[in-house]
Each structure stands twice: as C-alpha cells, then as structure tokens.
Amino acid sequence: MGKLRKKISIDELSQKSSEQIIDDMSNARYSLLSSLGCGSIIARFFWVRYACLFFMNMAARKAKRKRYHSLKPNIALKTALAIIFARGAPSVIQPSFPRPSCGFVIGFNHPSLGEIIRLMGVCMSNYPTHKYLFPVNIIWYEALSPVIDRLAEFGFTITPMITPSAIKKLLKRARTPEAKEQVKRLTREFGAIYLEKSAEFIAEKNIVLVAPSAKRKQYLYDSKEQADGLKPIKPDTITKLSEYLFSKELEFALLPVAIIPPEGATRGLNLLGVYGIHPCNLISSTEMARREFDGREADGKTRRLERYFLEKIALELAKNYASEIITKPD
C-alpha cells in the first residue's frame, strides 16, 4: 500500500487507450501522474486510502454482528458503514430523499469535502439496493486506486476525471510538449468514458452523483450576472450529462441537493460538524428537464437547463437561511 508505483514513458502512455490506462491505474500498475511528470502532486493524498480502509474494515467487522444477520451481506456492509458515517460525519436531512422508479442523477453544490462522505451515507441508507457512480478528480482517483475493489463492495464505482482545476495543475507541471498533449487527450477521453459509464448506471436504474461545479466552490454562482443568466455557467456539467442521456433515449431524473456546511467549516471533511442536506423536487427527463434543455438563456445560445438546476439549489439554500453562499460578492 505504501510503495511508490512505477512510471512509464510518455511514448508508452500515448500507445495506450484511455480505457486501458484506467484499468492499469485501478490495478495500481503504475502512476499516471508520475508518468506525466506530476508525481509530487499526490504525495499529500496518501492518507485518503488509509482512511477509507480504516472505515471499510470497521464496517466489515460490524456487519458480522448478530443484528445484521437478517440482511443480505452487501446490504449489511452498506448499513454498517452508513451508521459509522452518520456518527462521525453527521447531517440533518430535510425533506426526505425521494425514491424515483428510474435511474437518477444527484447534483449538489460542493463547498467542501464533507458533503461527499455524508452523501455516501445518504445513498447507502436510502438506496441500499442501488449502485452509485462518483466521478473523482484524477489525483483522488490515483490515491484511491488500491481500494477500488473494496469500494465496489459497498456499491461505489469511481471514475477518473481531469477537472478544470486539475488540468491547470497538470499542464503547469508537465515537463514536455508530449506530456501536455497527453494531459489534453486524457481530459477529453476520460470525460467521454464518464458519460458512457453514467448512461450504463442510469439504464440499470442506479445513481450518478456529481458536483456541477467540478470542484470545491464556496458559492453557487460566481457573480450576480451569472445568477441572472447574463453570463454562462461553466462548466455546464448537468447540461452535458443530460444531453448524453437524451441521446441514448434513457428515462432519468435529476435531483438537485442543497448542501449547507456548519458554521466555521473548512474546505475539508469537517468531521463531527453537522451539515444541512436538503433534496429539492425531482426534475423528470420527460417533462421539465427536456423543456429546460431545449430552452435558451437571454443570449440565445446557452441552454437554460444548467441555471434551472442551480436555481432549485439556490431556492433551497435561501429557504434554509443560507443565502450568503448563493452568489459570490462582487
């Protein structure tokens, strides 16, 4: 677990498909980041896998207790881990999470890391028979790669993404033009693989979780102009994901979720701090999502759906006295 993984040459990397690279990473055959000349980035993320292992091992022990014997093994594992998360990373959930009959996308504002483990707990508690897809930053993916199989035991599949903030870091640290080109290629292709995987999960009536901002972000909107639809929202994550699901003719629902971190929260996990988690009304693909996707903002070009989705979160934040995190001050 603590051994440094080898790196391969850029030339060898360029000969591999993105699917093969993901498979190699998931089996810890080499470090993609080190191969791109960016190995120093991952040094501070080694703790992630150990923390995951600690809690998963604890849950596995709890799941063997008599109180869990009436449950199927995978449900017992999820229930035990959800209880651990609820105690160490508490939240108040209001209203209750819906139970749609189709696959659905949970999209949430992302002010910290704390909502990730809390939403994992929500999924395991409320949807124990489902599987869950999480896109994760390439840096986190590489840190978690040795425990991917263990995460799958609890229903979680992670897929790597090179987010806008990550691509800036990687391009800055990549030492050669060839390495920079591979960063750009993998950014495109990892994104395409994520869309394909999302469609698979939705088709099987499972759950896709995603932060539309693609990064931790204190405010829902970057500016008042953006909140008013006068500036486009970038990235337009929900729009692109919905577009792909529409192209596959899949029935799905979108579930916006408003996250309210505790007072004084950091960008980290904020363990023991109580988060507010507020699911909004479902947006069906056959009605509202299709209508807002086809609609346009005032510029006549930008699709309406992205801001429509975020508006639902904004309304829930305001209703729960968290208006200060809706729009970034000028």
N, C-alpha and C positions, 0 to 999 in steps of 0.2 A: 504493500500500500504506500509506503513512504519512498519507494525507489523512484528516481528520475527516469522518465521514459525517454527512449532514444528519439532522435530526429532523423528525417530523411531529406534528401536533396530536393531543391525546387524542381529540378528536371523530373525526378521520380514522382513528385507530387502532381506535376502537370499531366502525367500519363494516367492518373487515376480518376475515375468518375467521382462525383460528389457522394454518390451512394456508397461507394467503396471506402471513401475517406471517413464517412460517418461510421460505417461498420468497423473500420480499423480503430477509430477513436473510442467507440463504445466497448471495444475489447482491449483498450489501453496498449495497442501495439506500438504506437509512437505518439509523440506530442506534436499536434498540428501547429500550435503556437510557437514552439521551439523551432520547428521546421521553417516557419515564416520569419524567423529572427526576432520573435516576440516572446521568448520564453520567460523573461523576467516578470512579465505581467502576472503570471499565475502563482508566483511564489507566496503571495499573501492569501491565497484561496485554498490552501491545503486543509484548513480547518473544516471546510464545508463537508467533505466526505466523512470525516470522523464524527462530526455532529450528527449527520444522517445515520451513520451506522449505529451510533450510541442509542438514538431514539428507536430505530427499527429493531435493534436487538432487544431493547426493553419491551417493546410491543410484542415481539415474538414470544418472550417469556410470559407476559401477561395473558396472551391468547391461549396458553395451555392450561390456564386455571379453570376450575370446575364451572365457574359462572359463564364461561364461553363455550362449553361443550355442546350446547344445543345449536350453535351456529356452524355454518359451513366454514372450513379453515380460512378461506380468503376473506370472508365477512368478519370472522373473529379477529384477524390481523388488523383490518381497517378500523373496526370498532375500538380495539385496544389503543391503536395509535391516535385515533381521534380524541379519545379521553385524555391521553398524555398531552396532546397539543392544547386541548381546551383548558387544562390546568396551568400549563406553562406559558401559553400564549392566548389569554382569554379574550373573548369578544362578546358584545351584545348584538344579537341579530334581530332586526325588526324591519319589516314583517318577516314571516317565514318564507323560505325558498319554495318556489313553485315546482311542480312535477310535470313538465310537458311530456307528451307522448312521443315526441320526435327528438332527434339529436339537437343539441343546442350549444350556443357559444356564450360563455360568461366573460364579459368585458368589464374591466374595473379601472378606476383611477389608481395611480401607483406612486404614492408619496414615499414609500419606504419598502424595506424587505419584509416587514412584519405581517403585511396582509397576505403574503404568499403562503406561509405555513398556516395561517388562520383559514384561508380559503381551501387549502388542502384538507384541513379538518372538517370544514363545511361539506366538502364533496364526500368524504368518507362517511360522515354522519347522515347526510341527507340522501345520498345516492350510492349506497353501498354495493349495488349490483352493477354499477357502471364502471367504465374505464375513463381515464382522464388524460388529456393531452396538454402538455405545457411546452410552449416554445421558450427556450432559455438562451441567454447570451452565450456566445461561443466560449467565453472564459469560464463561465459557470459549468457549461457542458463538459469541458475538459476536466475540471475539478471533480465533477460528479461521475465521470465515466466509469470508474471502478465499482460503483454501486448501482449502476443502471439496472442490472438484473434484480437486485433487491428491491428497488423502487417499483419494478413491474409487479412484484408480489403483492404490493399494496394498491395496484391498479394504475400507477402513474407511468406514462410514457413521456420522455422528454426528447425534444428535437432541437438541434443547434440552429441558432440564428446569428448573423452578424448584424447587429443593430447599428443605427446611425452613429451612436456614440462609440461603439466598438470599432467600426470601420475607420474612424478618425485615428484612434489609438494604433490600430494595426498598420495603417498606411504611414503613419508618422515613424513607427519603429522598424518597418520592413526595410531591409538594407539595400535591396536591388530592385531595378525595374521589374524583373521577372517575379519577384516575391510580391510586389504591389499588384501586378496583374493577376496573380493567383488569389489575392485578397478580394479583388473585384469580381472575379469569376465565382468564387465560393459564396460571396454575398448574394449574387443573383441566384445561383443554383440551390443554395440552402433554403432561400425563400420559396422557390418553386417546390422543393420537397416538402416544406412545411404545409403549403396549400394542399398538396396531394394527400398528405397524412391527415390533415383536417377533414378533407372530404371523406376519407375512409372512416374516421371516427363518427362523423355526422351520419353517414349512411348506415352505420351499425347502431345508431341511436345512443351514442355516447356523448361525452362532454369535451369541449375545447375551451381552455381558459387562456385569456390573452389580455395584456395591458395595451390598449390602443396607442399609448404614448411610446411604447417600445423601450422605455427607460424609466428610472425613478424620476418623478417630477412633482414638485410641491404643489403646483397649481394646475387645475384642469385645463384652463386656457392660457395661452401665452400673452394675450392682450385683449382689450375690450373690442378692438376691431375683429379679432378672431371670434370672440364670443358672439358678435353681432352678424357674423357671416360675411364681413367685408374683406377678410383675409383667409386664405385656405388653411385648413388644419393638416399639418404634416407631422408624421406620416399618416396617411389615410387608411389605417390598418383594417378597421371594420368594413370599410367600403371595398377594399381589395379582396378581403376574405369572402364577403358576401357575393361579390361578382363571380368568384371562382365557384362557390357553391351553387349559384344560379346557373352557371354554365353546365354544371353536372346535373341540373334539374332535380336537386335534392330539396326535400322539405326540411326546414330547420327553423329554429327560433333564436333570437338574440336576447340575452338577459343582461342589461346594464346593472352594475352593482356599485353603489357609492361607498367608499372607504373613508372613515374618519379616524385618524390616528389619535392617540391620547395626547393630552396637553403636555408640551415639552418633549414630544417624541423626536428621536433622531431618524436618520435615514436607514438605520439598521433594523434588527429584529424586534426591539422594544419588548423583550420578554417580560411577562407579568403585567405589562401595561394593557389596559382594556380598550380594544378597538370597537368602533361602531361599524357594523356591516349591514348595509341596507339595500336589499334587492329591489329593483324597480319592476314595473309591469313588463311582462314579456312582449317582445316585438316579433310578430309572426312573419315568416318569409312570404307567405301567400297574400298578405294584406299590407301591413304598414311598411315592412322593410322594402318590398318591391316598389311601393309607391314613392317612398323617400329616395330610394336608389335612382329611380327614373327622374325625380325632380332635380332642379338645379338651384344653386345659390344665385345671388344678385349678379355675379359676374357672367352668368350664363354658361359657364364651363364646369365649375366644381360641382360634384354630386352632393345632394343635400343630406345623404344618409349619415355621414360622419358626425356632423354637428347635431343632427336629430338625436343620434345615440348619446352624445355627450350632454345634450340638454336634459335628458332624462336623469343622468347622474347629477347634474347641476341642481335640478329641482329638488332631488332627494337630499343633497347636501344642505341646501337652503332650509328645507323643512326641518332638518335636524341641527340647526344652528351652527352650521359650518360654512357659511357664505364666504368667510375670509380665505378659503382655499380654492375658490372657484376661478377667479381671474387674477392674474399676476398684476400687481400695481404698476402703473407707468413710471 
